[in-house]
Amino acid sequence: MRHAKGPPISGGCRRRRLGGSAARGGAGMPITNLPYDGRLNGRAFDLRHEMTPQEKRLWYAYLRTYPVKVYRQRVIEHFIVDFYCPLARLVIELDGSQHYTEQGKEYDEQRTAILEQYGVQVLRFTNLDVDRHLDAVCAQIDSTIERRVAELRG
């Protein structure tokens, strides 16, 4: 169950600055629009206001002010992903207990396969990772975004 909106959760991570137009989302690389089901926009809006404690922590401590634009609760295809960085074509997912059932694992695998067809990489962390190892989670996100942006620039 998602919890009601509350104040930002403290604790932060270090950020590297990506140079050039990519850092500003400029002309270095076009950002392609991915297909989405517009009927999910209302639900995505609701989820942005009902983030889990771990989503709030990662968003307010790190992603909200990351030098490359990251969106929260973004509709892609017929899914709502936790976080999406279009410049890196990177989805960041935080997995709670429902993801560890057989049904949850199968659904996540199918979802990842569909997203990968669009050239999107899916990076997954457990809620426990965010709770106990936020700095390591942030470092992995940072290095993945930096690598992906460099790869996509060619």
C-alpha positions in Angstrom: 0.0 0.0 0.0 1.2 3.5 -0.8 1.5 6.0 2.0 0.2 9.6 2.0 2.4 12.5 1.0 4.7 13.8 3.7 7.7 16.0 4.1 10.9 15.3 2.1 13.0 12.6 3.7 16.5 13.8 4.5 19.7 12.2 3.4 21.5 12.8 0.1 24.0 11.4 -2.3 26.8 13.0 -4.3 26.1 14.0 -7.9 28.5 14.2 -10.8 27.9 16.8 -13.3 27.5 15.6 -16.9 29.0 18.1 -19.3 27.8 19.5 -22.6 24.4 19.7 -24.0 23.4 16.3 -22.8 23.4 17.6 -19.2 20.8 20.2 -20.2 18.8 17.9 -22.5 20.0 20.0 -25.4 20.8 19.2 -29.0 23.4 16.6 -28.3 20.9 13.8 -28.7 17.2 13.8 -29.6 14.9 12.4 -26.9 12.5 10.0 -28.5 9.0 9.8 -27.4 8.0 6.4 -26.2 4.5 5.0 -26.7 2.1 5.4 -23.8 -1.5 4.8 -22.9 -2.9 8.2 -22.1 -5.7 6.5 -20.0 -3.0 6.0 -17.3 -2.1 9.6 -16.9 -4.6 10.1 -14.1 -3.3 7.1 -12.2 0.3 8.3 -12.7 -0.6 11.7 -11.3 -2.2 10.0 -8.3 0.9 7.8 -7.8 3.2 10.9 -7.8 1.2 12.2 -4.8 1.2 8.8 -3.1 4.8 7.7 -3.4 6.2 5.0 -1.1 8.6 6.1 1.6 11.5 4.7 -0.5 10.4 6.5 -3.6 10.1 9.7 -1.6 13.6 9.2 -0.2 15.2 8.6 -3.5 13.3 11.4 -5.2 13.9 14.1 -2.6 17.4 13.1 -1.6 18.7 12.6 -5.1 16.7 12.4 -8.3 14.6 15.6 -8.0 17.7 17.8 -8.4 19.8 15.4 -10.6 21.6 17.3 -13.3 19.8 15.3 -16.0 16.0 15.4 -16.0 14.4 12.4 -14.3 10.6 12.0 -14.2 8.7 10.2 -11.5 5.7 7.9 -12.2 6.0 8.1 -16.0 3.7 6.2 -18.3 5.5 4.1 -20.9 3.5 1.7 -23.1 0.8 0.5 -20.8 3.0 0.6 -17.6 3.7 3.3 -15.0 7.4 3.2 -14.2 8.7 4.6 -10.9 11.3 6.9 -12.4 12.4 7.6 -16.0 15.4 9.4 -17.4 14.7 10.0 -21.1 18.2 11.2 -22.0 19.7 7.9 -20.8 16.6 5.9 -21.8 16.7 4.5 -18.2 13.9 3.3 -16.1 14.5 3.0 -12.3 12.3 0.7 -10.4 12.0 0.2 -6.6 10.7 -3.2 -5.8 8.6 -3.9 -2.7 7.5 -7.3 -1.5 4.9 -7.9 -4.2 7.8 -8.2 -6.7 9.1 -11.3 -5.1 6.1 -13.6 -5.6 6.3 -15.9 -8.7 3.6 -13.8 -10.3 5.4 -10.6 -9.5 8.7 -11.9 -10.9 7.0 -13.1 -14.1 5.2 -9.8 -14.6 8.5 -7.8 -14.0 10.3 -10.0 -16.6 7.6 -9.4 -19.2 7.5 -5.7 -18.5 11.3 -5.4 -18.7 11.4 -7.3 -22.0 8.8 -4.9 -23.5 10.6 -1.8 -22.3 13.9 -3.1 -23.6 12.4 -3.4 -27.1 12.3 0.4 -27.0 16.0 0.6 -26.1 15.2 1.3 -22.5 17.3 -0.2 -19.7 15.6 -1.1 -16.5 17.5 -0.7 -13.3 16.0 -2.3 -10.2 16.6 -1.8 -6.5 14.8 -3.3 -3.5 13.1 -1.0 -1.0 15.6 -2.4 1.5 18.5 -1.2 -0.8 17.1 2.3 -0.6 16.5 2.1 3.2 20.0 0.7 4.0 22.3 1.6 1.2 21.1 4.9 -0.4 24.6 6.1 -1.2 25.3 2.9 -3.2 22.0 3.1 -5.0 22.7 6.7 -5.9 26.2 5.9 -7.1 24.9 3.1 -9.3 22.2 5.3 -10.8 24.8 8.0 -11.5 27.2 5.7 -13.2 24.5 4.1 -15.2 23.1 7.4 -16.4 26.6 8.6 -17.3 27.4 5.4 -19.2 24.1 5.3 -21.0 24.3 9.0 -22.1 27.8 8.4 -23.4 26.6 5.2 -25.3 23.6 6.9 -26.8 25.6 9.9 -27.9 27.7 7.5 -30.0 
